Amino acid sequence: MSESINHNGRIEKIEGDTIFVRIIQQSACSGCHAKGMCSASDQKEKIIEVNDPDSGR
């Protein structure tokens, strides 16, 4: 079974063949219009490391 998770992100830096991408991870309810009044909403900023797919060329 193949599943994927998609996030919008911004490249922070590139070191060699590693790309560092900043994403915002959101809980399911963080997109709700009432999130400002609710303490259940959750949003975290993370930096992930990704191997450059073009580095092997």
PDBQT receptor file of N, H, CA, C and O in Angstrom, charges set to zero:
ATOM      1  N   MET A   1       0.839  -1.163   0.000  1.00  0.00    +0.000 N 
ATOM      2  CA  MET A   1       0.000   0.000   0.000  1.00  0.00    +0.000 C 
ATOM      3  C   MET A   1       0.896   1.241   0.000  1.00  0.00    +0.000 C 
ATOM      4  O   MET A   1       1.827   1.350   0.798  1.00  0.00    +0.000 OA
ATOM      5  N   SER A   2       0.602   2.157  -0.893  1.00  0.00    +0.000 N 
ATOM      6  H   SER A   2      -0.155   2.069  -1.541  1.00  0.00    +0.000 HD
ATOM      7  CA  SER A   2       1.395   3.380  -1.004  1.00  0.00    +0.000 C 
ATOM      8  C   SER A   2       0.548   4.579  -0.596  1.00  0.00    +0.000 C 
ATOM      9  O   SER A   2      -0.495   4.848  -1.192  1.00  0.00    +0.000 OA
ATOM     10  N   GLU A   3       1.003   5.289   0.417  1.00  0.00    +0.000 N 
ATOM     11  H   GLU A   3       1.851   5.071   0.902  1.00  0.00    +0.000 HD
ATOM     12  CA  GLU A   3       0.314   6.486   0.875  1.00  0.00    +0.000 C 
ATOM     13  C   GLU A   3       1.290   7.636   0.854  1.00  0.00    +0.000 C 
ATOM     14  O   GLU A   3       2.491   7.439   1.038  1.00  0.00    +0.000 OA
ATOM     15  N   SER A   4       0.786   8.840   0.630  1.00  0.00    +0.000 N 
ATOM     16  H   SER A   4      -0.190   9.000   0.480  1.00  0.00    +0.000 HD
ATOM     17  CA  SER A   4       1.663  10.002   0.671  1.00  0.00    +0.000 C 
ATOM     18  C   SER A   4       0.995  11.117   1.468  1.00  0.00    +0.000 C 
ATOM     19  O   SER A   4      -0.230  11.212   1.546  1.00  0.00    +0.000 OA
ATOM     20  N   ILE A   5       1.832  11.944   2.046  1.00  0.00    +0.000 N 
ATOM     21  H   ILE A   5       2.827  11.867   1.982  1.00  0.00    +0.000 HD
ATOM     22  CA  ILE A   5       1.371  13.112   2.784  1.00  0.00    +0.000 C 
ATOM     23  C   ILE A   5       1.987  14.316   2.101  1.00  0.00    +0.000 C 
ATOM     24  O   ILE A   5       3.189  14.334   1.839  1.00  0.00    +0.000 OA
ATOM     25  N   ASN A   6       1.183  15.315   1.814  1.00  0.00    +0.000 N 
ATOM     26  H   ASN A   6       0.206  15.301   2.027  1.00  0.00    +0.000 HD
ATOM     27  CA  ASN A   6       1.662  16.505   1.131  1.00  0.00    +0.000 C 
ATOM     28  C   ASN A   6       1.587  17.717   2.039  1.00  0.00    +0.000 C 
ATOM     29  O   ASN A   6       0.592  17.928   2.732  1.00  0.00    +0.000 OA
ATOM     30  N   HIS A   7       2.645  18.509   2.030  1.00  0.00    +0.000 N 
ATOM     31  H   HIS A   7       3.453  18.337   1.467  1.00  0.00    +0.000 HD
ATOM     32  CA  HIS A   7       2.696  19.767   2.769  1.00  0.00    +0.000 C 
ATOM     33  C   HIS A   7       3.321  20.818   1.861  1.00  0.00    +0.000 C 
ATOM     34  O   HIS A   7       4.206  20.504   1.064  1.00  0.00    +0.000 OA
ATOM     35  N   ASN A   8       2.873  22.048   1.974  1.00  0.00    +0.000 N 
ATOM     36  H   ASN A   8       2.154  22.303   2.620  1.00  0.00    +0.000 HD
ATOM     37  CA  ASN A   8       3.584  23.144   1.341  1.00  0.00    +0.000 C 
ATOM     38  C   ASN A   8       4.780  23.453   2.208  1.00  0.00    +0.000 C 
ATOM     39  O   ASN A   8       4.703  23.345   3.432  1.00  0.00    +0.000 OA
ATOM     40  N   GLY A   9       5.882  23.835   1.597  1.00  0.00    +0.000 N 
ATOM     41  H   GLY A   9       5.945  23.922   0.603  1.00  0.00    +0.000 HD
ATOM     42  CA  GLY A   9       7.076  24.128   2.364  1.00  0.00    +0.000 C 
ATOM     43  C   GLY A   9       7.937  25.170   1.684  1.00  0.00    +0.000 C 
ATOM     44  O   GLY A   9       7.682  25.579   0.552  1.00  0.00    +0.000 OA
ATOM     45  N   ARG A  10       8.961  25.588   2.403  1.00  0.00    +0.000 N 
ATOM     46  H   ARG A  10       9.168  25.255   3.323  1.00  0.00    +0.000 HD
ATOM     47  CA  ARG A  10       9.906  26.572   1.878  1.00  0.00    +0.000 C 
ATOM     48  C   ARG A  10      11.304  26.021   2.091  1.00  0.00    +0.000 C 
ATOM     49  O   ARG A  10      11.642  25.563   3.183  1.00  0.00    +0.000 OA
ATOM     50  N   ILE A  11      12.112  26.067   1.043  1.00  0.00    +0.000 N 
ATOM     51  H   ILE A  11      11.837  26.439   0.157  1.00  0.00    +0.000 HD
ATOM     52  CA  ILE A  11      13.498  25.614   1.167  1.00  0.00    +0.000 C 
ATOM     53  C   ILE A  11      14.253  26.604   2.034  1.00  0.00    +0.000 C 
ATOM     54  O   ILE A  11      14.298  27.796   1.732  1.00  0.00    +0.000 OA
ATOM     55  N   GLU A  12      14.845  26.112   3.107  1.00  0.00    +0.000 N 
ATOM     56  H   GLU A  12      14.809  25.143   3.353  1.00  0.00    +0.000 HD
ATOM     57  CA  GLU A  12      15.621  26.941   4.019  1.00  0.00    +0.000 C 
ATOM     58  C   GLU A  12      17.078  27.011   3.598  1.00  0.00    +0.000 C 
ATOM     59  O   GLU A  12      17.680  28.085   3.609  1.00  0.00    +0.000 OA
ATOM     60  N   LYS A  13      17.653  25.858   3.222  1.00  0.00    +0.000 N 
ATOM     61  H   LYS A  13      17.164  24.986   3.213  1.00  0.00    +0.000 HD
ATOM     62  CA  LYS A  13      19.041  25.833   2.773  1.00  0.00    +0.000 C 
ATOM     63  C   LYS A  13      19.314  24.524   2.057  1.00  0.00    +0.000 C 
ATOM     64  O   LYS A  13      18.560  23.559   2.176  1.00  0.00    +0.000 OA
ATOM     65  N   ILE A  14      20.408  24.514   1.311  1.00  0.00    +0.000 N 
ATOM     66  H   ILE A  14      21.021  25.299   1.214  1.00  0.00    +0.000 HD
ATOM     67  CA  ILE A  14      20.873  23.322   0.616  1.00  0.00    +0.000 C 
ATOM     68  C   ILE A  14      22.328  23.121   1.006  1.00  0.00    +0.000 C 
ATOM     69  O   ILE A  14      23.152  24.025   0.866  1.00  0.00    +0.000 OA
ATOM     70  N   GLU A  15      22.634  21.925   1.498  1.00  0.00    +0.000 N 
ATOM     71  H   GLU A  15      21.964  21.191   1.612  1.00  0.00    +0.000 HD
ATOM     72  CA  GLU A  15      24.012  21.562   1.852  1.00  0.00    +0.000 C 
ATOM     73  C   GLU A  15      24.358  20.269   1.126  1.00  0.00    +0.000 C 
ATOM     74  O   GLU A  15      23.832  19.203   1.448  1.00  0.00    +0.000 OA
ATOM     75  N   GLY A  16      25.237  20.373   0.157  1.00  0.00    +0.000 N 
ATOM     76  H   GLY A  16      25.664  21.238  -0.105  1.00  0.00    +0.000 HD
ATOM     77  CA  GLY A  16      25.603  19.185  -0.618  1.00  0.00    +0.000 C 
ATOM     78  C   GLY A  16      24.385  18.640  -1.339  1.00  0.00    +0.000 C 
ATOM     79  O   GLY A  16      23.754  19.345  -2.127  1.00  0.00    +0.000 OA
ATOM     80  N   ASP A  17      24.051  17.379  -1.071  1.00  0.00    +0.000 N 
ATOM     81  H   ASP A  17      24.563  16.805  -0.431  1.00  0.00    +0.000 HD
ATOM     82  CA  ASP A  17      22.889  16.770  -1.718  1.00  0.00    +0.000 C 
ATOM     83  C   ASP A  17      21.686  16.696  -0.782  1.00  0.00    +0.000 C 
ATOM     84  O   ASP A  17      20.760  15.924  -1.030  1.00  0.00    +0.000 OA
ATOM     85  N   THR A  18      21.687  17.493   0.294  1.00  0.00    +0.000 N 
ATOM     86  H   THR A  18      22.439  18.120   0.495  1.00  0.00    +0.000 HD
ATOM     87  CA  THR A  18      20.577  17.523   1.245  1.00  0.00    +0.000 C 
ATOM     88  C   THR A  18      19.862  18.871   1.177  1.00  0.00    +0.000 C 
ATOM     89  O   THR A  18      20.497  19.925   1.229  1.00  0.00    +0.000 OA
ATOM     90  N   ILE A  19      18.548  18.827   1.063  1.00  0.00    +0.000 N 
ATOM     91  H   ILE A  19      18.032  17.972   1.022  1.00  0.00    +0.000 HD
ATOM     92  CA  ILE A  19      17.717  20.027   1.031  1.00  0.00    +0.000 C 
ATOM     93  C   ILE A  19      16.952  20.090   2.343  1.00  0.00    +0.000 C 
ATOM     94  O   ILE A  19      16.324  19.109   2.743  1.00  0.00    +0.000 OA
ATOM     95  N   PHE A  20      16.998  21.234   3.016  1.00  0.00    +0.000 N 
ATOM     96  H   PHE A  20      17.508  22.031   2.691  1.00  0.00    +0.000 HD
ATOM     97  CA  PHE A  20      16.292  21.445   4.274  1.00  0.00    +0.000 C 
ATOM     98  C   PHE A  20      15.043  22.259   3.981  1.00  0.00    +0.000 C 
ATOM     99  O   PHE A  20      15.127  23.385   3.491  1.00  0.00    +0.000 OA
ATOM    100  N   VAL A  21      13.871  21.679   4.285  1.00  0.00    +0.000 N 
ATOM    101  H   VAL A  21      13.803  20.764   4.683  1.00  0.00    +0.000 HD
ATOM    102  CA  VAL A  21      12.592  22.293   3.956  1.00  0.00    +0.000 C 
ATOM    103  C   VAL A  21      11.802  22.561   5.230  1.00  0.00    +0.000 C 
ATOM    104  O   VAL A  21      11.635  21.671   6.064  1.00  0.00    +0.000 OA
ATOM    105  N   ARG A  22      11.313  23.799   5.378  1.00  0.00    +0.000 N 
ATOM    106  H   ARG A  22      11.449  24.522   4.700  1.00  0.00    +0.000 HD
ATOM    107  CA  ARG A  22      10.487  24.179   6.531  1.00  0.00    +0.000 C 
ATOM    108  C   ARG A  22       9.020  23.967   6.148  1.00  0.00    +0.000 C 
ATOM    109  O   ARG A  22       8.543  24.498   5.145  1.00  0.00    +0.000 OA
ATOM    110  N   ILE A  23       8.313  23.178   6.974  1.00  0.00    +0.000 N 
ATOM    111  H   ILE A  23       8.701  22.747   7.789  1.00  0.00    +0.000 HD
ATOM    112  CA  ILE A  23       6.887  22.935   6.757  1.00  0.00    +0.000 C 
ATOM    113  C   ILE A  23       6.115  23.310   8.016  1.00  0.00    +0.000 C 
ATOM    114  O   ILE A  23       6.682  23.399   9.105  1.00  0.00    +0.000 OA
ATOM    115  N   ILE A  24       4.830  23.526   7.851  1.00  0.00    +0.000 N 
ATOM    116  H   ILE A  24       4.370  23.454   6.967  1.00  0.00    +0.000 HD
ATOM    117  CA  ILE A  24       3.946  23.726   8.995  1.00  0.00    +0.000 C 
ATOM    118  C   ILE A  24       3.020  22.524   9.052  1.00  0.00    +0.000 C 
ATOM    119  O   ILE A  24       2.209  22.296   8.155  1.00  0.00    +0.000 OA
ATOM    120  N   GLN A  25       3.160  21.763  10.124  1.00  0.00    +0.000 N 
ATOM    121  H   GLN A  25       3.819  21.949  10.853  1.00  0.00    +0.000 HD
ATOM    122  CA  GLN A  25       2.333  20.581  10.344  1.00  0.00    +0.000 C 
ATOM    123  C   GLN A  25       1.101  21.018  11.120  1.00  0.00    +0.000 C 
ATOM    124  O   GLN A  25       1.210  21.626  12.185  1.00  0.00    +0.000 OA
ATOM    125  N   GLN A  26      -0.067  20.704  10.582  1.00  0.00    +0.000 N 
ATOM    126  H   GLN A  26      -0.155  20.210   9.718  1.00  0.00    +0.000 HD
ATOM    127  CA  GLN A  26      -1.306  21.134  11.211  1.00  0.00    +0.000 C 
ATOM    128  C   GLN A  26      -2.146  19.930  11.597  1.00  0.00    +0.000 C 
ATOM    129  O   GLN A  26      -2.170  18.916  10.899  1.00  0.00    +0.000 OA
ATOM    130  N   SER A  27      -2.834  20.062  12.724  1.00  0.00    +0.000 N 
ATOM    131  H   SER A  27      -2.814  20.886  13.291  1.00  0.00    +0.000 HD
ATOM    132  CA  SER A  27      -3.780  19.018  13.097  1.00  0.00    +0.000 C 
ATOM    133  C   SER A  27      -5.013  19.151  12.212  1.00  0.00    +0.000 C 
ATOM    134  O   SER A  27      -5.156  20.140  11.493  1.00  0.00    +0.000 OA
ATOM    135  N   ALA A  28      -5.877  18.195  12.257  1.00  0.00    +0.000 N 
ATOM    136  H   ALA A  28      -5.761  17.391  12.840  1.00  0.00    +0.000 HD
ATOM    137  CA  ALA A  28      -7.064  18.193  11.405  1.00  0.00    +0.000 C 
ATOM    138  C   ALA A  28      -7.971  19.382  11.666  1.00  0.00    +0.000 C 
ATOM    139  O   ALA A  28      -8.661  19.843  10.756  1.00  0.00    +0.000 OA
ATOM    140  N   CYS A  29      -7.982  19.885  12.886  1.00  0.00    +0.000 N 
ATOM    141  H   CYS A  29      -7.422  19.511  13.625  1.00  0.00    +0.000 HD
ATOM    142  CA  CYS A  29      -8.906  20.972  13.198  1.00  0.00    +0.000 C 
ATOM    143  C   CYS A  29      -8.282  22.357  13.065  1.00  0.00    +0.000 C 
ATOM    144  O   CYS A  29      -8.979  23.352  13.262  1.00  0.00    +0.000 OA
ATOM    145  N   SER A  30      -7.001  22.456  12.741  1.00  0.00    +0.000 N 
ATOM    146  H   SER A  30      -6.435  21.648  12.582  1.00  0.00    +0.000 HD
ATOM    147  CA  SER A  30      -6.353  23.764  12.714  1.00  0.00    +0.000 C 
ATOM    148  C   SER A  30      -6.847  24.638  11.568  1.00  0.00    +0.000 C 
ATOM    149  O   SER A  30      -6.647  25.852  11.593  1.00  0.00    +0.000 OA
ATOM    150  N   GLY A  31      -7.485  24.045  10.569  1.00  0.00    +0.000 N 
ATOM    151  H   GLY A  31      -7.647  23.059  10.549  1.00  0.00    +0.000 HD
ATOM    152  CA  GLY A  31      -8.034  24.829   9.467  1.00  0.00    +0.000 C 
ATOM    153  C   GLY A  31      -9.446  25.316   9.727  1.00  0.00    +0.000 C 
ATOM    154  O   GLY A  31     -10.042  25.979   8.878  1.00  0.00    +0.000 OA
ATOM    155  N   CYS A  32      -9.981  24.998  10.878  1.00  0.00    +0.000 N 
ATOM    156  H   CYS A  32      -9.497  24.460  11.568  1.00  0.00    +0.000 HD
ATOM    157  CA  CYS A  32     -11.356  25.348  11.223  1.00  0.00    +0.000 C 
ATOM    158  C   CYS A  32     -11.489  26.854  11.445  1.00  0.00    +0.000 C 
ATOM    159  O   CYS A  32     -10.568  27.488  11.960  1.00  0.00    +0.000 OA
ATOM    160  N   HIS A  33     -12.610  27.420  11.065  1.00  0.00    +0.000 N 
ATOM    161  H   HIS A  33     -13.358  26.905  10.646  1.00  0.00    +0.000 HD
ATOM    162  CA  HIS A  33     -12.840  28.857  11.238  1.00  0.00    +0.000 C 
ATOM    163  C   HIS A  33     -12.908  29.260  12.714  1.00  0.00    +0.000 C 
ATOM    164  O   HIS A  33     -12.740  30.439  13.026  1.00  0.00    +0.000 OA
ATOM    165  N   ALA A  34     -13.145  28.331  13.615  1.00  0.00    +0.000 N 
ATOM    166  H   ALA A  34     -13.281  27.374  13.362  1.00  0.00    +0.000 HD
ATOM    167  CA  ALA A  34     -13.269  28.637  15.046  1.00  0.00    +0.000 C 
ATOM    168  C   ALA A  34     -11.986  28.334  15.818  1.00  0.00    +0.000 C 
ATOM    169  O   ALA A  34     -12.003  28.312  17.049  1.00  0.00    +0.000 OA
ATOM    170  N   LYS A  35     -10.877  28.100  15.120  1.00  0.00    +0.000 N 
ATOM    171  H   LYS A  35     -10.863  28.118  14.121  1.00  0.00    +0.000 HD
ATOM    172  CA  LYS A  35      -9.655  27.684  15.814  1.00  0.00    +0.000 C 
ATOM    173  C   LYS A  35      -9.152  28.721  16.808  1.00  0.00    +0.000 C 
ATOM    174  O   LYS A  35      -8.496  28.353  17.782  1.00  0.00    +0.000 OA
ATOM    175  N   GLY A  36      -9.435  30.003  16.600  1.00  0.00    +0.000 N 
ATOM    176  H   GLY A  36      -9.967  30.303  15.808  1.00  0.00    +0.000 HD
ATOM    177  CA  GLY A  36      -9.000  31.032  17.529  1.00  0.00    +0.000 C 
ATOM    178  C   GLY A  36      -9.706  30.956  18.874  1.00  0.00    +0.000 C 
ATOM    179  O   GLY A  36      -9.178  31.434  19.878  1.00  0.00    +0.000 OA
ATOM    180  N   MET A  37     -10.871  30.370  18.904  1.00  0.00    +0.000 N 
ATOM    181  H   MET A  37     -11.300  29.981  18.088  1.00  0.00    +0.000 HD
ATOM    182  CA  MET A  37     -11.651  30.255  20.135  1.00  0.00    +0.000 C 
ATOM    183  C   MET A  37     -11.515  28.875  20.773  1.00  0.00    +0.000 C 
ATOM    184  O   MET A  37     -12.064  28.622  21.845  1.00  0.00    +0.000 OA
ATOM    185  N   CYS A  38     -10.784  27.993  20.112  1.00  0.00    +0.000 N 
ATOM    186  H   CYS A  38     -10.338  28.198  19.241  1.00  0.00    +0.000 HD
ATOM    187  CA  CYS A  38     -10.701  26.600  20.555  1.00  0.00    +0.000 C 
ATOM    188  C   CYS A  38      -9.273  26.267  20.940  1.00  0.00    +0.000 C 
ATOM    189  O   CYS A  38      -8.344  26.591  20.200  1.00  0.00    +0.000 OA
ATOM    190  N   SER A  39      -9.081  25.630  22.076  1.00  0.00    +0.000 N 
ATOM    191  H   SER A  39      -9.835  25.367  22.677  1.00  0.00    +0.000 HD
ATOM    192  CA  SER A  39      -7.724  25.265  22.505  1.00  0.00    +0.000 C 
ATOM    193  C   SER A  39      -7.276  23.931  21.918  1.00  0.00    +0.000 C 
ATOM    194  O   SER A  39      -6.159  23.494  22.194  1.00  0.00    +0.000 OA
ATOM    195  N   ALA A  40      -8.101  23.277  21.125  1.00  0.00    +0.000 N 
ATOM    196  H   ALA A  40      -9.009  23.631  20.900  1.00  0.00    +0.000 HD
ATOM    197  CA  ALA A  40      -7.745  21.975  20.570  1.00  0.00    +0.000 C 
ATOM    198  C   ALA A  40      -6.907  22.088  19.304  1.00  0.00    +0.000 C 
ATOM    199  O   ALA A  40      -6.270  21.113  18.904  1.00  0.00    +0.000 OA
ATOM    200  N   SER A  41      -6.893  23.262  18.660  1.00  0.00    +0.000 N 
ATOM    201  H   SER A  41      -7.410  24.053  18.985  1.00  0.00    +0.000 HD
ATOM    202  CA  SER A  41      -6.142  23.383  17.412  1.00  0.00    +0.000 C 
ATOM    203  C   SER A  41      -4.647  23.289  17.696  1.00  0.00    +0.000 C 
ATOM    204  O   SER A  41      -4.172  23.740  18.738  1.00  0.00    +0.000 OA
ATOM    205  N   ASP A  42      -3.915  22.702  16.760  1.00  0.00    +0.000 N 
ATOM    206  H   ASP A  42      -4.301  22.336  15.913  1.00  0.00    +0.000 HD
ATOM    207  CA  ASP A  42      -2.489  22.469  16.950  1.00  0.00    +0.000 C 
ATOM    208  C   ASP A  42      -1.762  22.730  15.643  1.00  0.00    +0.000 C 
ATOM    209  O   ASP A  42      -2.192  22.272  14.585  1.00  0.00    +0.000 OA
ATOM    210  N   GLN A  43      -0.669  23.461  15.715  1.00  0.00    +0.000 N 
ATOM    211  H   GLN A  43      -0.320  23.833  16.575  1.00  0.00    +0.000 HD
ATOM    212  CA  GLN A  43       0.135  23.777  14.546  1.00  0.00    +0.000 C 
ATOM    213  C   GLN A  43       1.592  23.816  14.968  1.00  0.00    +0.000 C 
ATOM    214  O   GLN A  43       1.942  24.492  15.936  1.00  0.00    +0.000 OA
ATOM    215  N   LYS A  44       2.459  23.086  14.239  1.00  0.00    +0.000 N 
ATOM    216  H   LYS A  44       2.175  22.537  13.453  1.00  0.00    +0.000 HD
ATOM    217  CA  LYS A  44       3.872  23.027  14.580  1.00  0.00    +0.000 C 
ATOM    218  C   LYS A  44       4.705  23.279  13.330  1.00  0.00    +0.000 C 
ATOM    219  O   LYS A  44       4.368  22.822  12.239  1.00  0.00    +0.000 OA
ATOM    220  N   GLU A  45       5.793  24.011  13.509  1.00  0.00    +0.000 N 
ATOM    221  H   GLU A  45       6.067  24.383  14.396  1.00  0.00    +0.000 HD
ATOM    222  CA  GLU A  45       6.728  24.251  12.422  1.00  0.00    +0.000 C 
ATOM    223  C   GLU A  45       7.857  23.240  12.534  1.00  0.00    +0.000 C 
ATOM    224  O   GLU A  45       8.393  23.020  13.620  1.00  0.00    +0.000 OA
ATOM    225  N   LYS A  46       8.220  22.623  11.411  1.00  0.00    +0.000 N 
ATOM    226  H   LYS A  46       7.784  22.802  10.529  1.00  0.00    +0.000 HD
ATOM    227  CA  LYS A  46       9.280  21.615  11.415  1.00  0.00    +0.000 C 
ATOM    228  C   LYS A  46      10.193  21.837  10.220  1.00  0.00    +0.000 C 
ATOM    229  O   LYS A  46       9.778  22.381   9.197  1.00  0.00    +0.000 OA
ATOM    230  N   ILE A  47      11.431  21.411  10.363  1.00  0.00    +0.000 N 
ATOM    231  H   ILE A  47      11.768  20.969  11.194  1.00  0.00    +0.000 HD
ATOM    232  CA  ILE A  47      12.355  21.395   9.235  1.00  0.00    +0.000 C 
ATOM    233  C   ILE A  47      12.684  19.940   8.949  1.00  0.00    +0.000 C 
ATOM    234  O   ILE A  47      13.132  19.202   9.826  1.00  0.00    +0.000 OA
ATOM    235  N   ILE A  48      12.452  19.543   7.702  1.00  0.00    +0.000 N 
ATOM    236  H   ILE A  48      12.088  20.143   6.990  1.00  0.00    +0.000 HD
ATOM    237  CA  ILE A  48      12.737  18.172   7.294  1.00  0.00    +0.000 C 
ATOM    238  C   ILE A  48      13.915  18.172   6.333  1.00  0.00    +0.000 C 
ATOM    239  O   ILE A  48      14.161  19.161   5.643  1.00  0.00    +0.000 OA
ATOM    240  N   GLU A  49      14.637  17.068   6.291  1.00  0.00    +0.000 N 
ATOM    241  H   GLU A  49      14.437  16.265   6.852  1.00  0.00    +0.000 HD
ATOM    242  CA  GLU A  49      15.765  16.909   5.382  1.00  0.00    +0.000 C 
ATOM    243  C   GLU A  49      15.362  15.967   4.258  1.00  0.00    +0.000 C 
ATOM    244  O   GLU A  49      14.806  14.894   4.490  1.00  0.00    +0.000 OA
ATOM    245  N   VAL A  50      15.655  16.396   3.036  1.00  0.00    +0.000 N 
ATOM    246  H   VAL A  50      16.106  17.269   2.849  1.00  0.00    +0.000 HD
ATOM    247  CA  VAL A  50      15.285  15.633   1.854  1.00  0.00    +0.000 C 
ATOM    248  C   VAL A  50      16.529  15.465   0.993  1.00  0.00    +0.000 C 
ATOM    249  O   VAL A  50      17.261  16.429   0.771  1.00  0.00    +0.000 OA
ATOM    250  N   ASN A  51      16.778  14.244   0.502  1.00  0.00    +0.000 N 
ATOM    251  H   ASN A  51      16.182  13.461   0.682  1.00  0.00    +0.000 HD
ATOM    252  CA  ASN A  51      17.883  14.038  -0.431  1.00  0.00    +0.000 C 
ATOM    253  C   ASN A  51      17.502  14.622  -1.774  1.00  0.00    +0.000 C 
ATOM    254  O   ASN A  51      16.384  14.421  -2.249  1.00  0.00    +0.000 OA
ATOM    255  N   ASP A  52      18.432  15.351  -2.395  1.00  0.00    +0.000 N 
ATOM    256  H   ASP A  52      19.340  15.514  -2.009  1.00  0.00    +0.000 HD
ATOM    257  CA  ASP A  52      18.216  15.970  -3.698  1.00  0.00    +0.000 C 
ATOM    258  C   ASP A  52      18.132  14.866  -4.750  1.00  0.00    +0.000 C 
ATOM    259  O   ASP A  52      19.100  14.132  -4.946  1.00  0.00    +0.000 OA
ATOM    260  N   PRO A  53      16.986  14.736  -5.431  1.00  0.00    +0.000 N 
ATOM    261  CA  PRO A  53      16.850  13.668  -6.435  1.00  0.00    +0.000 C 
ATOM    262  C   PRO A  53      17.764  13.882  -7.632  1.00  0.00    +0.000 C 
ATOM    263  O   PRO A  53      18.051  12.930  -8.358  1.00  0.00    +0.000 OA
ATOM    264  N   ASP A  54      18.229  15.106  -7.859  1.00  0.00    +0.000 N 
ATOM    265  H   ASP A  54      17.996  15.880  -7.270  1.00  0.00    +0.000 HD
ATOM    266  CA  ASP A  54      19.106  15.384  -8.996  1.00  0.00    +0.000 C 
ATOM    267  C   ASP A  54      20.581  15.187  -8.664  1.00  0.00    +0.000 C 
ATOM    268  O   ASP A  54      21.426  15.333  -9.547  1.00  0.00    +0.000 OA
ATOM    269  N   SER A  55      20.918  14.859  -7.408  1.00  0.00    +0.000 N 
ATOM    270  H   SER A  55      20.231  14.741  -6.690  1.00  0.00    +0.000 HD
ATOM    271  CA  SER A  55      22.324  14.752  -7.016  1.00  0.00    +0.000 C 
ATOM    272  C   SER A  55      22.999  13.530  -7.627  1.00  0.00    +0.000 C 
ATOM    273  O   SER A  55      24.227  13.497  -7.706  1.00  0.00    +0.000 OA
ATOM    274  N   GLY A  56      22.250  12.536  -8.057  1.00  0.00    +0.000 N 
ATOM    275  H   GLY A  56      21.253  12.563  -7.994  1.00  0.00    +0.000 HD
ATOM    276  CA  GLY A  56      22.828  11.326  -8.622  1.00  0.00    +0.000 C 
ATOM    277  C   GLY A  56      23.087  11.416 -10.109  1.00  0.00    +0.000 C 
ATOM    278  O   GLY A  56      23.529  10.438 -10.711  1.00  0.00    +0.000 OA
ATOM    279  N   ARG A  57      22.829  12.542 -10.713  1.00  0.00    +0.000 N 
ATOM    280  H   ARG A  57      22.470  13.337 -10.225  1.00  0.00    +0.000 HD
ATOM    281  CA  ARG A  57      22.996  12.675 -12.171  1.00  0.00    +0.000 C 
ATOM    282  C   ARG A  57      24.427  12.910 -12.548  1.00  0.00    +0.000 C 
ATOM    283  O   ARG A  57      24.740  13.044 -13.731  1.00  0.00    +0.000 OA
TER     284      ARG A  57
